[in-house]
């Protein structure tokens, strides 16, 4: 009995986590776009200010999500590298499968 690790799936997960981090990082730079899109409906800036307030509060949560995604990505990359290193060692006869 052994462990099967699909490097392509784990690599895909790592890549997707990179994309998620980039999307979250880029989202912060679009704050002004949101304010401009909302504008001042009926001459009242309350909705624009509420959207800006929401975006400001969301920034803190976004930063935490970015850090958490980076941590998960680092763990995924570590798993990939660990199993690759094991595969190389086992192929060279350096591991007898615990026997």
N, CA, C and O atoms as a printed pandas DataFrame, in Angstrom:
     atom_number atom_name residue_name chain_id  residue_number  x_coord  y_coord  z_coord
0              1         N          UNK        A               1    0.846   -1.177    0.000
1              2        CA          UNK        A               1    0.000    0.000    0.000
2              3         C          UNK        A               1    0.890    1.239    0.000
3              4         O          UNK        A               1    1.861    1.304    0.753
4              5         N          UNK        A               2    0.576    2.188   -0.812
5              6        CA          UNK        A               2    1.382    3.388   -0.911
6              7         C          UNK        A               2    0.524    4.635   -1.000
7              8         O          UNK        A               2   -0.706    4.579   -0.985
8              9         N          UNK        A               3    1.192    5.727   -1.089
9             10        CA          UNK        A               3    0.527    7.021   -1.215
10            11         C          UNK        A               3    0.670    7.481   -2.654
11            12         O          UNK        A               3    1.769    7.478   -3.208
12            13         N          UNK        A               4   -0.432    7.874   -3.254
13            14        CA          UNK        A               4   -0.389    8.402   -4.618
14            15         C          UNK        A               4   -0.584    9.911   -4.552
15            16         O          UNK        A               4   -1.576   10.406   -4.017
16            17         N          UNK        A               5    0.369   10.614   -5.099
17            18        CA          UNK        A               5    0.307   12.073   -5.127
18            19         C          UNK        A               5    0.266   12.508   -6.579
19            20         O          UNK        A               5    1.150   12.170   -7.366
20            21         N          UNK        A               6   -0.760   13.256   -6.925
21            22        CA          UNK        A               6   -0.882   13.761   -8.296
22            23         C          UNK        A               6   -0.270   15.161   -8.333
23            24         O          UNK        A               6   -0.891   16.147   -7.935
24            25         N          UNK        A               7    0.956   15.213   -8.821
25            26        CA          UNK        A               7    1.662   16.485   -8.869
26            27         C          UNK        A               7    0.915   17.519   -9.706
27            28         O          UNK        A               7    0.917   18.705   -9.378
28            29         N          UNK        A               8    0.279   17.071  -10.784
29            30        CA          UNK        A               8   -0.424   18.018  -11.647
30            31         C          UNK        A               8   -1.592   18.671  -10.906
31            32         O          UNK        A               8   -1.849   19.861  -11.090
32            33         N          UNK        A               9   -2.297   17.913  -10.080
33            34        CA          UNK        A               9   -3.416   18.490   -9.336
34            35         C          UNK        A               9   -2.924   19.428   -8.238
35            36         O          UNK        A               9   -3.479   20.510   -8.045
36            37         N          UNK        A              10   -1.882   19.012   -7.522
37            38        CA          UNK        A              10   -1.330   19.889   -6.491
38            39         C          UNK        A              10   -0.701   21.131   -7.115
39            40         O          UNK        A              10   -0.821   22.231   -6.576
40            41         N          UNK        A              11   -0.035   20.953   -8.245
41            42        CA          UNK        A              11    0.533   22.104   -8.954
42            43         C          UNK        A              11   -0.553   23.048   -9.426
43            44         O          UNK        A              11   -0.391   24.267   -9.375
44            45         N          UNK        A              12   -1.668   22.481   -9.889
45            46        CA          UNK        A              12   -2.806   23.304  -10.298
46            47         C          UNK        A              12   -3.374   24.085   -9.130
47            48         O          UNK        A              12   -3.740   25.251   -9.278
48            49         N          UNK        A              13   -3.449   23.447   -7.963
49            50        CA          UNK        A              13   -3.926   24.134   -6.765
50            51         C          UNK        A              13   -2.998   25.288   -6.409
51            52         O          UNK        A              13   -3.461   26.379   -6.076
52            53         N          UNK        A              14   -1.705   25.052   -6.476
53            54        CA          UNK        A              14   -0.728   26.103   -6.187
54            55         C          UNK        A              14   -0.894   27.281   -7.147
55            56         O          UNK        A              14   -0.860   28.440   -6.734
56            57         N          UNK        A              15   -1.072   26.973   -8.423
57            58        CA          UNK        A              15   -1.274   28.022   -9.432
58            59         C          UNK        A              15   -2.553   28.802   -9.163
59            60         O          UNK        A              15   -2.564   30.030   -9.251
60            61         N          UNK        A              16   -3.629   28.096   -8.838
61            62        CA          UNK        A              16   -4.901   28.770   -8.545
62            63         C          UNK        A              16   -4.780   29.665   -7.319
63            64         O          UNK        A              16   -5.353   30.755   -7.291
64            65         N          UNK        A              17   -4.046   29.222   -6.312
65            66        CA          UNK        A              17   -3.834   30.061   -5.132
66            67         C          UNK        A              17   -3.061   31.319   -5.505
67            68         O          UNK        A              17   -3.338   32.395   -4.976
68            69         N          UNK        A              18   -2.090   31.193   -6.417
69            70        CA          UNK        A              18   -1.382   32.380   -6.926
70            71         C          UNK        A              18   -2.359   33.356   -7.579
71            72         O          UNK        A              18   -2.284   34.564   -7.357
72            73         N          UNK        A              19   -3.275   32.818   -8.387
73            74        CA          UNK        A              19   -4.262   33.667   -9.068
74            75         C          UNK        A              19   -5.181   34.358   -8.058
75            76         O          UNK        A              19   -5.506   35.536   -8.210
76            77         N          UNK        A              20   -5.590   33.627   -7.042
77            78        CA          UNK        A              20   -6.464   34.202   -6.011
78            79         C          UNK        A              20   -5.753   35.336   -5.290
79            80         O          UNK        A              20   -6.332   36.401   -5.078
80            81         N          UNK        A              21   -4.504   35.112   -4.915
81            82        CA          UNK        A              21   -3.729   36.156   -4.232
82            83         C          UNK        A              21   -3.617   37.389   -5.118
83            84         O          UNK        A              21   -3.817   38.511   -4.650
84            85         N          UNK        A              22   -3.298   37.188   -6.392
85            86        CA          UNK        A              22   -3.167   38.328   -7.312
86            87         C          UNK        A              22   -4.487   39.071   -7.442
87            88         O          UNK        A              22   -4.504   40.301   -7.448
88            89         N          UNK        A              23   -5.590   38.342   -7.545
89            90        CA          UNK        A              23   -6.903   38.978   -7.663
90            91         C          UNK        A              23   -7.214   39.818   -6.427
91            92         O          UNK        A              23   -7.697   40.945   -6.543
92            93         N          UNK        A              24   -6.939   39.273   -5.252
93            94        CA          UNK        A              24   -7.176   40.035   -4.025
94            95         C          UNK        A              24   -6.271   41.264   -3.958
95            96         O          UNK        A              24   -6.711   42.340   -3.551
96            97         N          UNK        A              25   -5.005   41.105   -4.358
97            98        CA          UNK        A              25   -4.082   42.245   -4.332
98            99         C          UNK        A              25   -4.532   43.326   -5.313
99           100         O          UNK        A              25   -4.472   44.514   -4.996
100          101         N          UNK        A              26   -4.977   42.924   -6.489
101          102        CA          UNK        A              26   -5.427   43.889   -7.492
102          103         C          UNK        A              26   -6.749   44.550   -7.111
103          104         O          UNK        A              26   -7.016   45.682   -7.513
104          105         N          UNK        A              27   -7.571   43.853   -6.342
105          106        CA          UNK        A              27   -8.886   44.388   -5.970
106          107         C          UNK        A              27   -8.751   45.675   -5.168
107          108         O          UNK        A              27   -9.565   46.586   -5.316
108          109         N          UNK        A              28   -7.742   45.757   -4.330
109          110        CA          UNK        A              28   -7.549   46.962   -3.534
110          111         C          UNK        A              28   -7.297   48.194   -4.383
111          112         O          UNK        A              28   -7.669   49.302   -3.996
112          113         N          UNK        A              29   -6.673   48.014   -5.531
113          114        CA          UNK        A              29   -6.373   49.150   -6.402
114          115         C          UNK        A              29   -7.595   49.616   -7.184
115          116         O          UNK        A              29   -7.562   50.665   -7.827
116          117         N          UNK        A              30   -8.668   48.842   -7.130
117          118        CA          UNK        A              30   -9.885   49.222   -7.858
118          119         C          UNK        A              30  -10.888   49.967   -6.982
119          120         O          UNK        A              30  -12.030   50.190   -7.385
120          121         N          UNK        A              31  -10.459   50.347   -5.792
121          122        CA          UNK        A              31  -11.346   51.048   -4.855
122          123         C          UNK        A              31  -11.907   52.323   -5.475
123          124         O          UNK        A              31  -13.098   52.612   -5.357
124          125         N          UNK        A              32  -11.051   53.068   -6.125
125          126        CA          UNK        A              32  -11.474   54.323   -6.765
126          127         C          UNK        A              32  -12.495   54.038   -7.871
127          128         O          UNK        A              32  -13.442   54.803   -8.054
128          129         N          UNK        A              33  -12.305   52.954   -8.597
129          130        CA          UNK        A              33  -13.249   52.581   -9.658
130          131         C          UNK        A              33  -14.647   52.370   -9.095
131          132         O          UNK        A              33  -15.636   52.760   -9.717
132          133         N          UNK        A              34  -14.732   51.756   -7.921
133          134        CA          UNK        A              34  -16.034   51.525   -7.292
134          135         C          UNK        A              34  -16.695   52.853   -6.944
135          136         O          UNK        A              34  -17.877   53.056   -7.225
136          137         N          UNK        A              35  -15.938   53.748   -6.338
137          138        CA          UNK        A              35  -16.506   55.057   -5.981
138          139         C          UNK        A              35  -16.990   55.795   -7.222
139          140         O          UNK        A              35  -18.065   56.394   -7.214
140          141         N          UNK        A              36  -16.196   55.752   -8.284
141          142        CA          UNK        A              36  -16.582   56.430   -9.524
142          143         C          UNK        A              36  -17.819   55.792  -10.144
143          144         O          UNK        A              36  -18.680   56.493  -10.676
144          145         N          UNK        A              37  -17.913   54.461  -10.077
145          146        CA          UNK        A              37  -19.061   53.763  -10.665
146          147         C          UNK        A              37  -20.345   54.081   -9.911
147          148         O          UNK        A              37  -21.409   54.216  -10.515
148          149         N          UNK        A              38  -20.245   54.199   -8.597
149          150        CA          UNK        A              38  -21.435   54.498   -7.789
150          151         C          UNK        A              38  -21.848   55.949   -7.988
151          152         O          UNK        A              38  -23.031   56.253   -8.144
152          153         N          UNK        A              39  -20.872   56.832   -7.983
153          154        CA          UNK        A              39  -21.164   58.249   -8.198
154          155         C          UNK        A              39  -22.038   58.838   -7.102
155          156         O          UNK        A              39  -21.994   58.410   -5.948
156          157         N          UNK        A              40  -22.837   59.836   -7.490
157          158        CA          UNK        A              40  -23.748   60.527   -6.571
158          159         C          UNK        A              40  -25.171   60.430   -7.098
159          160         O          UNK        A              40  -25.684   61.398   -7.659
160          161         N          UNK        A              41  -25.823   59.274   -6.927
161          162        CA          UNK        A              41  -27.186   59.149   -7.448
162          163         C          UNK        A              41  -28.103   60.206   -6.829
163          164         O          UNK        A              41  -28.109   60.412   -5.615
164          165         N          UNK        A              42  -28.862   60.856   -7.675
165          166        CA          UNK        A              42  -29.812   61.900   -7.249
166          167         C          UNK        A              42  -29.118   63.010   -6.467
167          168         O          UNK        A              42  -29.727   63.656   -5.614
168          169         N          UNK        A              43  -27.830   63.224   -6.770
169          170        CA          UNK        A              43  -27.083   64.292   -6.125
170          171         C          UNK        A              43  -26.685   64.000   -4.687
171          172         O          UNK        A              43  -26.241   64.900   -3.975
172          173         N          UNK        A              44  -26.837   62.763   -4.253
173          174        CA          UNK        A              44  -26.535   62.384   -2.869
174          175         C          UNK        A              44  -25.327   61.447   -2.860
175          176         O          UNK        A              44  -25.338   60.414   -3.530
176          177         N          UNK        A              45  -24.305   61.797   -2.118
177          178        CA          UNK        A              45  -23.083   60.998   -2.062
178          179         C          UNK        A              45  -23.103   59.910   -1.002
179          180         O          UNK        A              45  -22.087   59.251   -0.781
180          181         N          UNK        A              46  -24.251   59.704   -0.335
181          182        CA          UNK        A              46  -24.313   58.727    0.759
182          183         C          UNK        A              46  -23.997   57.306    0.282
183          184         O          UNK        A              46  -23.278   56.572    0.959
184          185         N          UNK        A              47  -24.525   56.920   -0.868
185          186        CA          UNK        A              47  -24.271   55.571   -1.373
186          187         C          UNK        A              47  -22.794   55.401   -1.721
187          188         O          UNK        A              47  -22.195   54.367   -1.425
188          189         N          UNK        A              48  -22.215   56.413   -2.346
189          190        CA          UNK        A              48  -20.789   56.355   -2.684
190          191         C          UNK        A              48  -19.954   56.232   -1.408
191          192         O          UNK        A              48  -19.013   55.440   -1.354
192          193         N          UNK        A              49  -20.296   57.009   -0.393
193          194        CA          UNK        A              49  -19.548   56.954    0.867
194          195         C          UNK        A              49  -19.729   55.602    1.562
195          196         O          UNK        A              49  -18.790   55.083    2.164
196          197         N          UNK        A              50  -20.937   55.031    1.478
197          198        CA          UNK        A              50  -21.177   53.705    2.064
198          199         C          UNK        A              50  -20.354   52.650    1.332
199          200         O          UNK        A              50  -19.795   51.751    1.962
200          201         N          UNK        A              51  -20.278   52.754    0.013
201          202        CA          UNK        A              51  -19.478   51.809   -0.773
202          203         C          UNK        A              51  -17.997   51.950   -0.417
203          204         O          UNK        A              51  -17.285   50.953   -0.298
204          205         N          UNK        A              52  -17.544   53.181   -0.249
205          206        CA          UNK        A              52  -16.152   53.421    0.119
206          207         C          UNK        A              52  -15.865   52.887    1.522
207          208         O          UNK        A              52  -14.807   52.306    1.763
208          209         N          UNK        A              53  -16.805   53.082    2.443
209          210        CA          UNK        A              53  -16.652   52.571    3.804
210          211         C          UNK        A              53  -16.572   51.043    3.790
211          212         O          UNK        A              53  -15.726   50.448    4.457
212          213         N          UNK        A              54  -17.467   50.419    3.018
213          214        CA          UNK        A              54  -17.445   48.955    2.898
214          215         C          UNK        A              54  -16.100   48.489    2.352
215          216         O          UNK        A              54  -15.499   47.551    2.877
216          217         N          UNK        A              55  -15.638   49.143    1.311
217          218        CA          UNK        A              55  -14.371   48.752    0.683
218          219         C          UNK        A              55  -13.221   48.904    1.674
219          220         O          UNK        A              55  -12.313   48.074    1.703
220          221         N          UNK        A              56  -13.256   49.954    2.479
221          222        CA          UNK        A              56  -12.213   50.154    3.479
222          223         C          UNK        A              56  -12.195   49.051    4.525
223          224         O          UNK        A              56  -11.130   48.567    4.909
224          225         N          UNK        A              57  -13.385   48.652    4.988
225          226        CA          UNK        A              57  -13.466   47.566    5.965
226          227         C          UNK        A              57  -13.073   46.233    5.337
227          228         O          UNK        A              57  -12.485   45.379    6.001
228          229         N          UNK        A              58  -13.392   46.059    4.081
229          230        CA          UNK        A              58  -13.069   44.821    3.375
230          231         C          UNK        A              58  -11.565   44.695    3.165
231          232         O          UNK        A              58  -11.052   43.580    3.063
232          233         N          UNK        A              59  -10.842   45.827    3.100
233          234        CA          UNK        A              59   -9.386   45.792    2.917
234          235         C          UNK        A              59   -8.705   44.936    3.982
235          236         O          UNK        A              59   -7.831   44.129    3.666
236          237         N          UNK        A              60   -9.107   45.111    5.252
237          238        CA          UNK        A              60   -8.485   44.338    6.334
238          239         C          UNK        A              60   -8.739   42.848    6.158
239          240         O          UNK        A              60   -7.841   42.029    6.354
240          241         N          UNK        A              61   -9.950   42.508    5.793
241          242        CA          UNK        A              61  -10.283   41.093    5.593
242          243         C          UNK        A              61   -9.545   40.530    4.375
243          244         O          UNK        A              61   -9.092   39.385    4.377
244          245         N          UNK        A              62   -9.439   41.354    3.350
245          246        CA          UNK        A              62   -8.731   40.930    2.138
246          247         C          UNK        A              62   -7.264   40.641    2.457
247          248         O          UNK        A              62   -6.702   39.654    1.983
248          249         N          UNK        A              63   -6.653   41.505    3.261
249          250        CA          UNK        A              63   -5.248   41.290    3.631
250          251         C          UNK        A              63   -5.076   39.972    4.383
251          252         O          UNK        A              63   -4.111   39.244    4.152
252          253         N          UNK        A              64   -6.011   39.667    5.282
253          254        CA          UNK        A              64   -5.938   38.401    6.017
254          255         C          UNK        A              64   -6.103   37.216    5.063
255          256         O          UNK        A              64   -5.399   36.214    5.188
256          257         N          UNK        A              65   -7.028   37.329    4.116
257          258        CA          UNK        A              65   -7.227   36.255    3.138
258          259         C          UNK        A              65   -5.988   36.057    2.272
259          260         O          UNK        A              65   -5.619   34.926    1.957
260          261         N          UNK        A              66   -5.351   37.153    1.890
261          262        CA          UNK        A              66   -4.124   37.064    1.094
262          263         C          UNK        A              66   -3.065   36.280    1.864
263          264         O          UNK        A              66   -2.439   35.371    1.321
264          265         N          UNK        A              67   -2.872   36.635    3.123
265          266        CA          UNK        A              67   -1.861   35.947    3.930
266          267         C          UNK        A              67   -2.211   34.476    4.122
267          268         O          UNK        A              67   -1.333   33.616    4.059
268          269         N          UNK        A              68   -3.488   34.183    4.355
269          270        CA          UNK        A              68   -3.905   32.786    4.520
270          271         C          UNK        A              68   -3.711   31.986    3.235
271          272         O          UNK        A              68   -3.258   30.842    3.281
272          273         N          UNK        A              69   -4.046   32.573    2.103
273          274        CA          UNK        A              69   -3.846   31.886    0.817
274          275         C          UNK        A              69   -2.367   31.640    0.554
275          276         O          UNK        A              69   -1.989   30.580    0.054
276          277         N          UNK        A              70   -1.527   32.619    0.892
277          278        CA          UNK        A              70   -0.080   32.439    0.717
278          279         C          UNK        A              70    0.439   31.311    1.604
279          280         O          UNK        A              70    1.296   30.531    1.189
280          281         N          UNK        A              71   -0.086   31.228    2.832
281          282        CA          UNK        A              71    0.325   30.163    3.746
282          283         C          UNK        A              71   -0.075   28.796    3.207
283          284         O          UNK        A              71    0.722   27.858    3.227
284          285         N          UNK        A              72   -1.311   28.683    2.724
285          286        CA          UNK        A              72   -1.770   27.411    2.156
286          287         C          UNK        A              72   -0.920   27.048    0.944
287          288         O          UNK        A              72   -0.526   25.893    0.787
288          289         N          UNK        A              73   -0.634   28.035    0.081
289          290        CA          UNK        A              73    0.193   27.781   -1.101
290          291         C          UNK        A              73    1.576   27.280   -0.691
291          292         O          UNK        A              73    2.102   26.343   -1.291
292          293         N          UNK        A              74    2.161   27.901    0.323
293          294        CA          UNK        A              74    3.475   27.451    0.797
294          295         C          UNK        A              74    3.420   25.999    1.277
295          296         O          UNK        A              74    4.340   25.221    1.022
296          297         N          UNK        A              75    2.341   25.641    1.971
297          298        CA          UNK        A              75    2.195   24.256    2.437
298          299         C          UNK        A              75    2.030   23.293    1.258
299          300         O          UNK        A              75    2.630   22.219    1.239
300          301         N          UNK        A              76    1.220   23.683    0.285
301          302        CA          UNK        A              76    1.026   22.844   -0.904
302          303         C          UNK        A              76    2.360   22.656   -1.622
303          304         O          UNK        A              76    2.717   21.539   -2.000
304          305         N          UNK        A              77    3.094   23.752   -1.809
305          306        CA          UNK        A              77    4.399   23.658   -2.471
306          307         C          UNK        A              77    5.358   22.769   -1.676
307          308         O          UNK        A              77    6.154   22.029   -2.255
308          309         N          UNK        A              78    5.274   22.847   -0.344
309          310        CA          UNK        A              78    6.107   21.998    0.503
310          311         C          UNK        A              78    5.770   20.522    0.355
311          312         O          UNK        A              78    6.660   19.672    0.340
312          313         N          UNK        A              79    4.480   20.225    0.246
313          314        CA          UNK        A              79    4.054   18.834    0.041
314          315         C          UNK        A              79    4.577   18.322   -1.294
315          316         O          UNK        A              79    5.107   17.215   -1.380
316          317         N          UNK        A              80    4.424   19.134   -2.328
317          318        CA          UNK        A              80    4.915   18.737   -3.655
318          319         C          UNK        A              80    6.412   18.449   -3.598
319          320         O          UNK        A              80    6.871   17.400   -4.050
320          321         N          UNK        A              81    7.167   19.394   -3.036
321          322        CA          UNK        A              81    8.620   19.225   -2.991
322          323         C          UNK        A              81    9.012   18.036   -2.126
323          324         O          UNK        A              81    9.921   17.285   -2.480
324          325         N          UNK        A              82    8.341   17.859   -1.006
325          326        CA          UNK        A              82    8.650   16.739   -0.122
326          327         C          UNK        A              82    8.454   15.394   -0.801
327          328         O          UNK        A              82    9.295   14.504   -0.684
328          329         N          UNK        A              83    7.337   15.247   -1.514
329          330        CA          UNK        A              83    7.097   13.983   -2.210
330          331         C          UNK        A              83    8.041   13.801   -3.393
331          332         O          UNK        A              83    8.465   12.681   -3.678
332          333         N          UNK        A              84    8.374   14.888   -4.084
333          334        CA          UNK        A              84    9.340   14.766   -5.186
334          335         C          UNK        A              84   10.698   14.326   -4.651
335          336         O          UNK        A              84   11.349   13.455   -5.229
336          337         N          UNK        A              85   11.119   14.932   -3.547
337          338        CA          UNK        A              85   12.396   14.539   -2.942
338          339         C          UNK        A              85   12.370   13.070   -2.527
339          340         O          UNK        A              85   13.339   12.339   -2.729
340          341         N          UNK        A              86   11.251   12.652   -1.945
341          342        CA          UNK        A              86   11.113   11.247   -1.548
342          343         C          UNK        A              86   11.172   10.331   -2.764
343          344         O          UNK        A              86   11.831    9.292   -2.733
344          345         N          UNK        A              87   10.481   10.719   -3.837
345          346        CA          UNK        A              87   10.492    9.899   -5.057
346          347         C          UNK        A              87   11.908    9.715   -5.588
347          348         O          UNK        A              87   12.291    8.612   -5.980
348          349         N          UNK        A              88   12.681   10.793   -5.601
349          350        CA          UNK        A              88   14.063   10.714   -6.085
350          351         C          UNK        A              88   14.875    9.785   -5.188
351          352         O          UNK        A              88   15.605    8.919   -5.672
352          353         N          UNK        A              89   14.741    9.975   -3.883
353          354        CA          UNK        A              89   15.488    9.147   -2.930
354          355         C          UNK        A              89   15.086    7.674   -3.056
355          356         O          UNK        A              89   15.944    6.792   -3.054
356          357         N          UNK        A              90   13.793    7.416   -3.164
357          358        CA          UNK        A              90   13.314    6.034   -3.290
358          359         C          UNK        A              90   13.793    5.405   -4.594
359          360         O          UNK        A              90   14.148    4.226   -4.621
360          361         N          UNK        A              91   13.806    6.185   -5.677
361          362        CA          UNK        A              91   14.255    5.670   -6.974
362          363         C          UNK        A              91   15.743    5.330   -6.951
363          364         O          UNK        A              91   16.203    4.455   -7.684
364          365         N          UNK        A              92   16.484    6.031   -6.104
365          366        CA          UNK        A              92   17.919    5.766   -5.986
366          367         C          UNK        A              92   18.208    4.654   -4.978
367          368         O          UNK        A              92   19.364    4.315   -4.723
368          369         N          UNK        A              93   17.142    4.096   -4.414
369          370        CA          UNK        A              93   17.318    3.006   -3.457
370          371         C          UNK        A              93   17.620    3.470   -2.054
371          372         O          UNK        A              93   18.035    2.679   -1.206
372          373         N          UNK        A              94   17.414    4.743   -1.806
373          374        CA          UNK        A              94   17.712    5.294   -0.484
374          375         C          UNK        A              94   16.626    5.066    0.537
375          376         O          UNK        A              94   16.822    5.358    1.717
376          377         N          UNK        A              95   15.484    4.550    0.119
377          378        CA          UNK        A              95   14.400    4.278    1.061
378          379         C          UNK        A              95   13.854    2.896    0.742
379          380         O          UNK        A              95   13.471    2.614   -0.393
380          381         N          UNK        A              96   13.822    2.069    1.717
381          382        CA          UNK        A              96   13.366    0.688    1.520
382          383         C          UNK        A              96   11.904    0.518    1.904
383          384         O          UNK        A              96   11.459   -0.589    2.210
384          385         N          UNK        A              97   11.142    1.643    1.887
385          386        CA          UNK        A              97    9.714    1.546    2.169
386          387         C          UNK        A              97    9.407    1.194    3.607
387          388         O          UNK        A              97    8.360    0.609    3.885
388          389         N          UNK        A              98   10.288    1.532    4.526
389          390        CA          UNK        A              98   10.044    1.274    5.934
390          391         C          UNK        A              98   10.289   -0.168    6.347
391          392         O          UNK        A              98    9.888   -0.563    7.442
392          393         N          UNK        A              99   10.936   -0.967    5.502
393          394        CA          UNK        A              99   11.181   -2.386    5.814
394          395         C          UNK        A              99   12.521   -2.567    6.465
395          396         O          UNK        A              99   12.899   -3.690    6.798
